[in-house]
Amino acid sequence: MSEKKLTIADVERLLADPSEDARAEVAAKVATHFKDVELAPRERELAHEILGYLVHDVAVNVREALSRCLNDVPEAPRNIVLQLARDIDAVAIPVLECSPVLTDEDLVGLVYYGSPAKQCAIAGRPQVAAPVSEALALKGDRTAVLRLIANAGAIINEEAATMLVERYADDADVAAPLVQRNELPATLVERLIAMVSEQMREYLIEHHEMDGRVAATLEEQARERTTTDAIVRMSDDDMRALVTQLIENKRLTATLILRSACAGNMRFVEAAFAELTSVPHDRIWRLIHDVGALGFRAVYARAGMPEALYPSFRTVLDTFHAVRSSDGSLDLPLFQHHVLEGLREVYEQVEAADLDTMIDKLGRLAAPAPAVRNQNVA
C-alpha cells in the first residue's frame, strides 16, 4: 500500500510504538495528508480522530510537530488548530504566525488572553486585519506592538493608531515608525511627529543640559523635516486637513512651507497659502504660478509671511518653473541643486552645504519666526 495512504495501521502504530518520535512522525504524516492528498470521507474521519488524539499528547515535541505541519494548511480542522493556538508558546506560535484557519475573532481572543510571545506571533502574520490590530494596540505587549507597526501586511486604522498614541505617548520607538505608515490620517501623523520631536527637546534639555531655546529650535527643525517627508504620501484632502490642524496648533511655520517648496511639493505650498489667505484653491494656483511675480507677492503679503524669507520663496518658485518639464514632471535632484545655488547667490552671508541647513539658517534670519497665523483675508 502506498506510503501516502492513511490507514488504520497508523493508529495501530501509535498504540504499538508509544515513543515520542513515532507519535511525532505520525502527526507529521497526518498533517501532510490534509495538505497534499485528497482524502476519502473515511480517511478524513480517521485523520480527525488521530489529530484529536495527538493534540492532547503529553509530549511537547509531538504537539510542536503537529503545529508546524498544520500551520499553512487551509483544510486543517479548525478545532484542532484552535487547540494548538491555545497551547504553550512553543506549540502555539507556528499556527499563530500564519494558519489561515484562525478567524479574526479567534485572533482577537488570543491577543486578549495570550502571552507576549503569542501576541508577537499574531502581530507578524502576513495579513493582520483591522480588528486584530485594534486588539494588539489595546492589549499587546510592546514587542508585539513594534512588530505590528513594522508589518506592511497589517491594517492599522485610525482607532488602532490612536490607541497606540495614547498607550505609548512617551515612546519614540513606537511613534517614529508609526508616522511612516501610509494608511494613517494626516492629522494623526502630524500629532505623532509633534510628539516625537517634543520628546527629543526634553531629552536634549535633561540629558545634555542644553539651553531650552536651542533645544526648542532643534525640535522645530526636526519636526518640520519629518513633516515634509510625510507630506509626500498624502492625498490633497489629507494635506488640506493637515494644513488646518497645523494652523490651529500654531505649527504652520514659514520654514515648513519653504521646506516643502524645496522638496518640490507645491501642492502643500498651494494648500498652505490658500488656507492662510482664504483664497480658493483654483485661484491661489493662478496667483502663485500664472500671474507672475506680482501675484505671488500679493499672496505672500496677505498670508503674513516674514519679509526676510520672500527672496527664498521667489528663488524656489522661479527655479521650479524653469526646471519642470513640459509634461509636469520634476527632476528633484536637479531642481534642489539649482535651488541651493540660487539661495547661495541671494543670501551671500549664509553658508550651508545642503538645503536643510540653508533653511535652518534662513529661519534664524527671519527670527522671531512664530507660527504663521491665518489673516482671514478674502
N, C-alpha and C positions, 0 to 999 in steps of 0.2 A: 504494500500500500504506500502511496506517495507520502513523503515526509510532510507535505503541505496539508494533508488531510488531518482534521481534528477529530479524534475518535475517543471512545470510552477508554482506550488504552492509556490516554494521557491522565485520565482520572485515576486509573488503577496504578499508574506510575507514582502519582502523588501519595497514594496510600502505601505502596510497597517501598518507596525510597523517600523517607521523610527528611532527607538532608536539605539544608537551605539552598545549596547550589541547584539541586534538582527542581525544587519549587520555583526558584528564580528563572530557570530555563523554561519551565512550562509556562510561567507568567509571560515571558517574552514571546513564546510561540503563540499563545492565545491572542495577545495583543496584536501581533503581526497578522493574524488571520482577519481581524477586523479591518486592517488597512489594505492588505494585498490580495485577499481571497474572497470570492463571492460565496458566502456561506448559505447552505441549505437551512431550512427552518429548524431541523433537529440539531444541526451543528451550531447554529446561533444560540439555541436554547442551552446547549451543552456548554458553550463558551461563556454564557452569562453565569451559569452555575459555577464554573471554575473560577471566574473572576470574583464572584460573590464570596467564594471560599478564600481566595488569595488576598483579597483586600483587607481581610482581618488577620492575616498571618502575623504571628508574633515576631518574626524576623524582619527587621527594618529593611535589610537589603532585598528581600523579596518584594516588599511594597514599593521600594525605590525602583526596582526593575519594572514593575507594573506601571508606575507613573511615567518613567522615561519612555516606555514603549507606547503608551496611550496618549502622550501629550499633544500629538498633532493628528489624531485620528477623529475625523468628523462623525464616524458611526459609533464611536465608543459609547457604552451605556452611561447616561448622564448620572444615574445614582452612584455608579462606581467612581466616576471622575470626581463627583462632588465629595464622596467619602475620602478620596485621596487628597483633595484640596483642603480638607479639614484636619488632615493628619499632621504629624510633626513636620517641621520645616523641611527637613531633608527629603521627605516623601512628597510633600505638597508642592514645592517650588517648580518642578518640571511641568506639571499641568497648569499651575497658576501663570506661568510665563507665556503659554501660547495655546492651551487647549481651546478649540473652537466650540466645544460642547458647553462650556460655562456661559451662562447668560449674564447680562449686565446686573440683574437683580442678585444673582449668586455672588458676583464680584463685589458689589456694594456691601453685602453682608460680611464677606470675608475681609474686606477692608476694616469694617467697624469692629470686628471681633478677632481679627488676625494679628499675628506678631509683626514687628517691624520688617522682618525678612520676607514675610508673605506680602505685606503691603508693597515692598520694594519690587518683588516679582511681578505683581499686578501692574505697577506703575511702568514697567518696562515692556509690557505686551505690545505686539506690533500695532494694534489698534486699541485705543482706550477711549470709550465713549464719554460724552459729557457727564452723565450721572455718576460714572465711576471716578472721573476726575474731581467732581464736586466732593465725593466721599473722601478721596485722598486729601483734598485741600482742607477739609474739615477735621479729619481724624488721623491722617497719615503721619508717620514718623518723618523727621526732617530728611533723612536719607532717601525715603520714598518720594518725598516732595521734590527733591533735587533731580531725581531720576525722571519723574513725571515731566518736569519743566524742560528737561533735555530731550524728551521723546517727541520726535516730529510726528509720530502717529497718534499722539494724544490730542484730544479736543479739549482745550482749556477755555471755557466760555467766561463771560463777564462775572457770573456768580462765583465760579471757582477761583478766578483771579482775585476777586475782591476778598474772598475768604483768606487767600494766601497773603494778601497785603495786610490784612488785619492780624493774622497769626504771626507773621514774620516782619513786623513793622521796622525792626531794628536789624534785620539780617540782609546785608547787601548781597550775600552769596545766593540768596533766593530771588531778590528783587532784580538784580542786574540781568541774569539770563531771561527772566520773565519779560523784561522790556523788549527782548528780541523776538517774542512770539508774534507772528503775523496776524493772528486772529483777534488780538486784544483791541478793544476800542481805544481810539486815540487819546481820549481824555484820561483813561486809566493808565495808559503808557506814560503820559506826562506826569501823572501823580507819582508813579513809580520812580521816574527819573528824578523828580524833585526830592523824593525821599532818600534815594541813594546818594545824591550829591550833598544833601544836608548831613547825612551820616559822615561823609568824607570831611566836611568842615569841622564837625565836632571832634572827629578823630585827630585832625591836624592840631586843633587847639589843645586837646587833652594830652596827646602823646608827644607832640613836638613843640609844645609851648609857643605856638605861632600866634602872632598878633591877630585878633579877631577880624580886623578889616581885611588883612591879607588873605586869611582863610576864607572869608566870605567872597572875595574876588575869585579865588581859585574854585570855590564851589559853583559860582555862577558860570564860569568858563567851562567847567566840566559838564554842568547841566546843559548848557547851550550846545556843546559839541555832540552830546548823546542825543539830544532832541533833534538836532539837524540830521543825524544818521537815521533816526526813527521816522522822520517825516517822509523819507523817500518811499516807504512802503504804504503810505496812507492814501486812501481814496480822497476825492475832492470833498465829499461830505464830512469825512472824518477830519480832514485838515481844517475845515471851517469851524467844526466843533472845537478842535484844539485851539484855534486862534481865540475863540470866545472865552475858553477856560483860561488861557494864558493872560488875557486882559483882566479877567475877573480876579486872578491871583497875583496881578502885577508882575508877571514874569515874561511879558512880551517886550523884550528889550530891543533897542535899535541894533545892537550887535548880533542878536539872534536872527533878526531879519537879514542882516548883512551876511552872516554865515550861510544862511540858506541860499541867498543870491549867489554867493561864491561857489556853492555846491551845485549851481545850475538849476536849483529848484525854484523856478519862477512862479509856480503855482502857489507856493506858500507866501511868497512876496506879494503877489496879487491879492491873495485872501487876507493877508495882514493889513494892507493898505485899504482894502475895501471896508473892512470892519472898523478900522481906525477913523475913517472919514465918512462912513455911512453912504458911500457911493456904490451903486450897483456893480456887480462883478463884471458885466459886459462893458460897462463904461470905464471902469478902472483899468481894464486891459488896454483900451484905446488910449487912455491918458498916459499910461506908462510906456506903451510900446509904439503907438502910431502918431501921436500928436507932436512928438519931438521933445526937445529939452524943456520947453516951457510947460508942457502938460505934466511931466513928472515933477517939475519944480513946484507947481501949484499943489499937487498931491502931497508931496513931501512936507511942505509947509503946513498944510491943513492937518496932517497926521501928528504934528507937534514933535517931529524928529529933531535930533540935535544938529545944529548947523555945521559943526565940525566934521560930521560924517557925510554930508551931502556929496562932496567930491568923490568919496569912495563909492557911493551908490551910483553916481553918474559914470564912473570908470567901469564898474561891473556891467551896467546896462549897455553902455557903448560896446564893450567887448563882446557881450552876449549877442548883440545884433550883428556884429562884424564876423564872428566865428561860426554862428549857427548856419547849417547848410540849408539849401532851398527846400528840402523835404522836412525841415523842422528838427532834425537830429542834431546832437551836440557832441563833439569830441571833447569830453570832460577834461582829460589831462591837458590838452592843448588850450582849452578855454581858461583853466586855472593858471596855467603858465603865463598867459598873456595878462590875466587879471593881476597876478602878483607883480609882474613887471610894470604894469600901469600904475599900481598903487605906490610902488617904489619911486616912480617919477613924480607923482603928485605929492607924496609925503617924503621928501628927501631927508628929513630929520629922523625918520623912523627906519631902523634896521631890523629886518626879520628874514629868517631863512625859509619860512613857509607861510602859507596863508593863515593858518590858525594863530600863529604867533603874531602875524601882522594885525589881525583883527583884535587880538588881546590888547596890543599896544594902542591901536586906534581907539579902543574903548576907553582907555585911560586918558587919551587926548580929549575925549568928549565928556569926561567926568566933570561934575557929578552926572551920572547917567542912570537915573531911576527908570523903572519900567515905564514904557510908553503908555499913555492913557488915552482913551477914546475922547476925541474932541467933539464928537457928535455934530460934525459939520455936514450939512446936506449937500 
